[in-house]
Amino acid sequence: MANLYSGINTALRAIMANQQAIEVIEQNVANASTPGYRRQSVVMNSIAPASSAGLTNGGAKGVVGGGVEVSAIMRHSLDFFDSRYRLEVADAKRWEAESSVLQQVEVTLGETSSDGLVNKLDLFWSGWQALSSTPTDPSLRADLLDSAQGLVSAFNRRAT
Protein backbone atom coordinates (compact mmCIF):
# COMPACT_ATOMS: atom_id res chain seq x y z
CA MET A 1 0.00 0.00 0.00
CA ALA A 2 2.89 2.38 0.58
CA ASN A 3 3.66 2.39 -3.16
CA LEU A 4 0.08 3.37 -4.00
CA TYR A 5 0.16 6.33 -1.62
CA SER A 6 3.55 7.51 -2.86
CA GLY A 7 2.29 7.33 -6.45
CA ILE A 8 -0.77 9.39 -5.57
CA ASN A 9 1.44 11.87 -3.71
CA THR A 10 3.77 12.18 -6.74
CA ALA A 11 0.80 12.78 -9.04
CA LEU A 12 -0.62 15.38 -6.63
CA ARG A 13 2.69 17.27 -6.57
CA ALA A 14 2.82 17.26 -10.37
CA ILE A 15 -0.75 18.58 -10.62
CA MET A 16 -0.08 21.33 -8.07
CA ALA A 17 3.16 22.42 -9.78
CA ASN A 18 1.49 22.50 -13.19
CA GLN A 19 -1.48 24.39 -11.74
CA GLN A 20 0.91 27.07 -10.51
CA ALA A 21 2.54 27.17 -13.96
CA ILE A 22 -0.89 27.65 -15.57
CA GLU A 23 -1.61 30.56 -13.16
CA VAL A 24 1.65 32.23 -14.15
CA ILE A 25 0.77 31.80 -17.84
CA GLU A 26 -2.68 33.31 -17.17
CA GLN A 27 -1.02 36.27 -15.50
CA ASN A 28 1.32 36.71 -18.50
CA VAL A 29 -1.64 36.72 -20.91
CA ALA A 30 -3.67 39.11 -18.75
CA ASN A 31 -0.79 41.61 -18.46
CA ALA A 32 0.51 41.30 -22.02
CA SER A 33 -0.39 44.91 -22.88
CA THR A 34 0.41 46.42 -19.47
CA PRO A 35 3.27 48.93 -19.74
CA GLY A 36 6.32 47.87 -17.73
CA TYR A 37 5.15 44.29 -17.18
CA ARG A 38 7.73 41.60 -17.80
CA ARG A 39 6.89 38.01 -18.65
CA GLN A 40 7.33 35.39 -15.94
CA SER A 41 8.03 31.69 -16.15
CA VAL A 42 8.01 28.83 -13.69
CA VAL A 43 11.17 26.89 -12.90
CA MET A 44 10.46 23.32 -11.80
CA ASN A 45 12.88 20.91 -10.17
CA SER A 46 12.56 17.28 -9.38
CA ILE A 47 12.19 16.27 -5.78
CA ALA A 48 14.96 14.05 -4.46
CA PRO A 49 14.01 10.40 -4.78
CA ALA A 50 13.12 8.55 -1.64
CA SER A 51 14.47 5.07 -1.17
CA SER A 52 11.86 2.40 -0.88
CA ALA A 53 12.40 -0.86 0.92
CA GLY A 54 9.67 -2.47 -1.16
CA LEU A 55 11.58 -2.18 -4.42
CA THR A 56 14.49 -4.52 -4.44
CA ASN A 57 16.56 -5.85 -7.24
CA GLY A 58 18.73 -8.67 -6.11
CA GLY A 59 19.08 -7.30 -2.58
CA ALA A 60 19.76 -3.67 -3.65
CA LYS A 61 17.32 -0.99 -2.64
CA GLY A 62 15.49 0.79 -5.43
CA VAL A 63 14.57 4.46 -5.61
CA VAL A 64 11.26 6.05 -6.48
CA GLY A 65 11.16 9.56 -7.87
CA GLY A 66 9.64 12.16 -5.59
CA GLY A 67 7.85 14.11 -8.30
CA VAL A 68 8.25 17.76 -9.19
CA GLU A 69 8.01 21.07 -7.35
CA VAL A 70 8.11 24.75 -8.31
CA SER A 71 11.49 26.07 -7.21
CA ALA A 72 11.16 29.64 -8.51
CA ILE A 73 9.13 32.03 -10.59
CA MET A 74 11.53 33.84 -12.87
CA ARG A 75 10.84 37.34 -14.24
CA HIS A 76 12.22 37.88 -17.72
CA SER A 77 13.62 41.33 -18.32
CA LEU A 78 16.01 43.16 -20.53
CA ASP A 79 19.05 43.52 -18.32
CA PHE A 80 20.63 46.24 -20.44
CA PHE A 81 17.59 48.51 -20.21
CA ASP A 82 17.05 47.82 -16.52
CA SER A 83 20.65 48.65 -15.63
CA ARG A 84 20.60 51.73 -17.86
CA TYR A 85 17.38 52.92 -16.22
CA ARG A 86 18.88 52.46 -12.74
CA LEU A 87 22.00 54.38 -13.82
CA GLU A 88 19.97 57.31 -15.14
CA VAL A 89 17.79 57.43 -12.01
CA ALA A 90 20.92 57.44 -9.85
CA ASP A 91 22.41 60.30 -11.92
CA ALA A 92 19.20 62.30 -11.64
CA LYS A 93 19.13 61.84 -7.85
CA ARG A 94 22.78 62.90 -7.60
CA TRP A 95 22.10 66.08 -9.58
CA GLU A 96 19.03 66.80 -7.42
CA ALA A 97 21.14 66.48 -4.28
CA GLU A 98 23.86 68.69 -5.72
CA SER A 99 21.29 71.30 -6.75
CA SER A 100 19.85 71.31 -3.24
CA VAL A 101 23.29 71.83 -1.69
CA LEU A 102 24.13 74.62 -4.13
CA GLN A 103 20.83 76.37 -3.41
CA GLN A 104 21.69 76.31 0.29
CA VAL A 105 25.15 77.72 -0.47
CA GLU A 106 23.61 80.44 -2.61
CA VAL A 107 21.26 81.44 0.22
CA THR A 108 24.18 81.42 2.68
CA LEU A 109 26.39 83.59 0.49
CA GLY A 110 23.63 86.16 0.03
CA GLU A 111 24.46 86.98 -3.57
CA THR A 112 21.03 88.52 -4.16
CA SER A 113 21.86 91.64 -2.15
CA SER A 114 24.21 94.51 -2.97
CA ASP A 115 26.47 93.29 -0.15
CA GLY A 116 27.23 89.97 -1.91
CA LEU A 117 30.64 88.56 -2.68
CA VAL A 118 30.23 89.12 -6.41
CA ASN A 119 29.92 92.88 -5.93
CA LYS A 120 32.87 92.90 -3.52
CA LEU A 121 35.00 90.90 -5.96
CA ASP A 122 34.04 93.23 -8.83
CA LEU A 123 35.10 96.27 -6.79
CA PHE A 124 38.37 94.56 -5.83
CA TRP A 125 39.31 93.63 -9.43
CA SER A 126 38.24 96.98 -10.85
CA GLY A 127 40.45 98.63 -8.22
CA TRP A 128 43.40 96.59 -9.49
CA GLN A 129 42.52 97.49 -13.07
CA ALA A 130 42.45 101.22 -12.24
CA LEU A 131 45.70 100.98 -10.28
CA SER A 132 47.44 99.18 -13.17
CA SER A 133 46.96 102.21 -15.42
CA THR A 134 48.38 104.71 -12.85
CA PRO A 135 50.29 102.81 -10.16
CA THR A 136 51.61 105.92 -8.38
CA ASP A 137 48.20 107.47 -7.60
CA PRO A 138 47.69 107.31 -3.78
CA SER A 139 43.89 107.70 -3.97
CA LEU A 140 43.61 104.60 -6.19
CA ARG A 141 45.79 102.70 -3.73
CA ALA A 142 43.53 103.74 -0.87
CA ASP A 143 40.41 102.71 -2.84
CA LEU A 144 41.98 99.32 -3.57
CA LEU A 145 42.88 98.88 0.10
CA ASP A 146 39.30 99.73 1.12
CA SER A 147 37.82 97.28 -1.40
CA ALA A 148 40.28 94.56 -0.26
CA GLN A 149 39.30 95.12 3.38
CA GLY A 150 35.60 94.99 2.43
CA LEU A 151 36.15 91.73 0.56
CA VAL A 152 38.05 90.19 3.48
CA SER A 153 35.36 91.22 5.96
CA ALA A 154 32.68 89.73 3.64
CA PHE A 155 34.60 86.43 3.53
CA ASN A 156 34.99 86.47 7.32
CA ARG A 157 31.26 87.13 7.85
CA ARG A 158 30.37 84.17 5.66
CA ALA A 159 32.96 81.94 7.32
CA THR A 160 31.43 82.58 10.74
HELIX and SHEET records of a PDB file:
HELIX    1   1 ALA A    2  ALA A   30  1                                  29    
HELIX    2   2 ASP A   79  LEU A  109  1                                  31    
HELIX    3   3 LEU A  117  SER A  133  1                                  17    
HELIX    4   4 PRO A  138  ALA A  159  1                                  22    
SHEET    1   A 2 GLN A  40  SER A  46  0                                        
SHEET    2   A 2 VAL A  68  ARG A  75 -1                                        
SHEET    1   B 2 ALA A  50  ASN A  57  0                                        
SHEET    2   B 2 ALA A  60  VAL A  64 -1                                        
END                                                                             
